Amino acid sequence: MGSAADISLWMDQAAHEPIGQALDMDIKVDVAIAGGGFSGLWAAYYLKTLAPDLQICVLEAQRCGFGASGRNGGWMMSAIEGETRLLSVLDGDRRESARAQIHSILPEVEGVLERHGIDCNYQRGGGIFAAARYPEQARILRDSLADYRAAGFGEQDYQWLEAHELESRLRIHQPAGAIYTPHIARIQPARLVVGLAQTLRDMGVRIYEQTPVTALTPGAMMTSCGRVHATHRLLALEGYGAGVANTERRVLALQSRIIATEPLDEQTWQTLGLADSEVFCDVSPLTTYGQRSADNRMVFGARGSYCFGGKPRSQFSPADPSFEAIHRLLLACFPQLRKAAITHRWGGTLGAPRNGLPHAVYDRATGIGTVGGYVGEGVGASNLMARTLADLVLSRETELSSAPWAHNGSPESVLRRWEPEPLRWLGYKATDLARTWEEGVYCRRGAAWQRRPIQTVSHWLDKLMT
């Protein structure tokens, strides 16, 4: 497995305790949760908070935070993937309720951090979706803003920044405008994992690390270290669920990659912006994201890759050419960083559901449930889905248990399956090629006859893959 330093910058900074004990015998609990990332830890937290007498255990294959929860870009958003599409088809009351629940993510997390004294470098500075480098980004953002308005989001949620307003916040190359939202916070995600895990132990939840779940059987969760008998068996595996039949091919494992510079001095940061701890992205087909970390590094990532067969990846060589491509993209956005050393390079596996929307699913007949499908927005969305799952498990009639992402039934019946190989590999590769081609045409200022066909193809492939 390697050390925490081999996982990510975040884990290198936060995971100083020895790996926890593995399960070494058969046990019986009320709730068994597979996965020691945000989804599993939040689910355990809300179940134990709402029903303190429950006996709960969390089973983690490696160490808590080993997966996406310890490898992401550190954005916590009051948002979920596909929210404008989801909300636009709801009627007035249901739409208002769902939007309020989505926007409850940050206030809810802030309350937990305060109650339990969890320090994860949380700073709610908002997020900047920037149009820069080429004119098409402004068009993309204007279309996105129209989608937000159609879904009922107002100026207080997403507001347009003119070029000079963007430049006052973020000094990105060739600024053309931006959307700003206050509903995003910067965090050190591994510190949140460590803090949640310790909080759960203090509450009496048992956490077993180095204990991979291999299968579910009637009334039990099987591991390589023993059998866990449980009434409720919950899967919080996201992109790592390929080996469990109940979620296999329901969530597709994709990889992203991130780099981090050395700590930068204040003079350099004055040339970059982000004085209020905003996070940012460059709105391009390459899906970038970045933040100024608490120790003054520029942390910058972009979309990555897909492995044939949908296998998750945990090992990423620093010599991988994709890291150099991300570095070039960083310098295209911020030429002023050309002399800054890159000290950390890492990757992670995220999960993409077939319909492009996150979910919380629970089957009362079997006691099996699952959450996931975050498509890279799981730092915040996992809290909302875990709260929803807790209400479903406990048969609570709440706004969350009746939300459009809440489902009663088996994961197999509720969640669409991805196509078999090689179809999904071909679909991903075609989409990846189209987006790379689209980015190249825009950067070269290609003629309209070049732009229109690739825009059409890219849009069609995006719809095909969701």
Beta strands, then each sheet from edge to edge (+ up, - down):
strand 1: 27-34
strand 2: 56-59
strand 3: 75-77
strand 4: 127-132
strand 5: 159-161
strand 6: 175-181
strand 7: 184-186
strand 8: 206-208
strand 9: 213-217
strand 10: 220-223
strand 11: 227-235
strand 12: 251-261
strand 13: 279-282
strand 14: 288-292
strand 15: 298-305
strand 16: 342-353
strand 17: 359-363
strand 18: 368-372
strand 19: 406-408
sheet 1: 8+ 2+ 1+ 11+ 10- 9+
sheet 2: 8+ 2+ 1+ 11+ 18+ 17- 19-
sheet 3: 3+ 7-
sheet 4: 5+ 6- 4+ 13+ 14- 15+ 12- 16+
end
